[in-house]
Amino acid sequence: MTRGVPPLIVMSLGSEMARRSGLECEGINLFLADGERAMQEVLHCHIHVFPRFAGDGFRLRFGAHYHFVRPARWELDAAAERLRSILSDLR
């Protein structure tokens, strides 16, 4: 969806840009939105940068109809291996 740019690259660039921006905060959270299922009407890739501070009360809240199925450990391990392989190909 990122039109040829791997999302991990986009997130890495976003993180580095936020750190170098001089944004005064104790940490950052990045949220990558890319595609129709990411609640986009105009499909594009963008990053939200959330400056973070101790005790700021920030948290992700999901609606009552949000359904999350926790993957099995082997599925997480397989996904991690695929991601590691993609990263090694990018180097």
TIGU-62492 format. One record per residue (C-alpha): residue number from 0; x, y, z. Coordinates in pm, 1 decimal, decimal comma. Last residue first. Layout:
REM residues N
{site NUM {X Y Z}},
...
//
This chain:
REM residues 91
{site 90 {2024,2 -406,8 340,4}},
{site 89 {1664,9 -442,6 219,0}},
{site 88 {1691,2 -821,2 170,0}},
{site 87 {1797,6 -860,3 534,8}},
{site 86 {1489,4 -666,3 643,2}},
{site 85 {1257,6 -885,5 434,6}},
{site 84 {1409,6 -1199,2 590,3}},
{site 83 {1372,9 -1056,9 940,7}},
{site 82 {1008,3 -977,5 863,1}},
{site 81 {944,5 -1333,9 741,8}},
{site 80 {1110,8 -1470,1 1056,9}},
{site 79 {897,0 -1246,7 1278,9}},
{site 78 {582,0 -1366,7 1099,2}},
{site 77 {683,4 -1731,0 1156,8}},
{site 76 {755,0 -1663,1 1525,3}},
{site 75 {418,7 -1488,8 1568,2}},
{site 74 {240,9 -1780,8 1401,7}},
{site 73 {431,4 -2030,2 1619,7}},
{site 72 {329,4 -1838,9 1932,0}},
{site 71 {-39,7 -1866,9 1841,2}},
{site 70 {-209,3 -1550,6 1725,1}},
{site 69 {-430,7 -1351,1 1961,1}},
{site 68 {-760,1 -1289,1 1786,5}},
{site 67 {-866,3 -928,7 1815,5}},
{site 66 {-1224,8 -819,8 1760,4}},
{site 65 {-1320,4 -455,5 1792,3}},
{site 64 {-1696,6 -428,3 1843,3}},
{site 63 {-1675,6 -261,2 2184,9}},
{site 62 {-1441,7 4,0 2047,6}},
{site 61 {-1067,8 -0,9 2103,5}},
{site 60 {-872,8 242,1 2316,2}},
{site 59 {-500,4 293,4 2270,0}},
{site 58 {-336,5 471,7 2558,4}},
{site 57 {-214,5 816,4 2647,7}},
{site 56 {-252,2 910,0 3014,2}},
{site 55 {39,3 1155,1 3004,8}},
{site 54 {193,5 1003,8 3320,4}},
{site 53 {549,3 1020,3 3187,7}},
{site 52 {552,4 1211,2 2860,4}},
{site 51 {490,4 1109,0 2499,7}},
{site 50 {484,2 1295,9 2169,6}},
{site 49 {244,7 1116,0 1931,9}},
{site 48 {358,0 1116,5 1568,9}},
{site 47 {96,1 1010,4 1313,8}},
{site 46 {246,3 855,1 1002,6}},
{site 45 {107,2 857,5 651,8}},
{site 44 {49,5 621,9 361,3}},
{site 43 {-209,8 700,2 98,6}},
{site 42 {-556,3 585,5 3,3}},
{site 41 {-812,2 866,1 14,1}},
{site 40 {-1098,6 728,3 224,6}},
{site 39 {-867,8 593,3 492,3}},
{site 38 {-990,2 406,3 798,7}},
{site 37 {-683,5 177,0 822,0}},
{site 36 {-892,5 -87,3 645,3}},
{site 35 {-884,8 134,8 334,7}},
{site 34 {-509,0 159,0 322,9}},
{site 33 {-200,7 278,5 507,7}},
{site 32 {-200,2 439,3 851,2}},
{site 31 {125,2 417,2 1048,4}},
{site 30 {105,1 517,2 1413,8}},
{site 29 {427,8 628,9 1577,8}},
{site 28 {471,9 659,6 1952,6}},
{site 27 {728,1 900,8 2089,3}},
{site 26 {938,5 944,6 2399,3}},
{site 25 {1029,2 1193,6 2671,0}},
{site 24 {912,7 1492,8 2472,2}},
{site 23 {1038,1 1817,8 2326,7}},
{site 22 {1024,2 1788,6 1949,3}},
{site 21 {1372,2 1891,2 1834,5}},
{site 20 {1297,3 1750,6 1492,6}},
{site 19 {1583,3 1498,3 1499,5}},
{site 18 {1388,0 1241,0 1702,1}},
{site 17 {1071,0 1288,8 1496,3}},
{site 16 {1264,0 1255,1 1169,6}},
{site 15 {1433,8 936,0 1289,3}},
{site 14 {1103,3 780,7 1391,8}},
{site 13 {932,6 877,2 1068,3}},
{site 12 {1220,8 738,3 863,2}},
{site 11 {1207,1 410,0 1050,8}},
{site 10 {829,0 395,8 1011,3}},
{site 9 {849,9 457,0 634,3}},
{site 8 {1122,6 192,9 601,5}},
{site 7 {908,0 -55,9 794,1}},
{site 6 {612,4 28,7 568,9}},
{site 5 {809,5 -86,0 259,4}},
{site 4 {812,6 183,9 -10,0}},
{site 3 {661,8 62,2 -336,9}},
{site 2 {335,2 254,3 -324,0}},
{site 1 {290,4 237,6 53,2}},
{site 0 {0,0 0,0 0,0}},
//
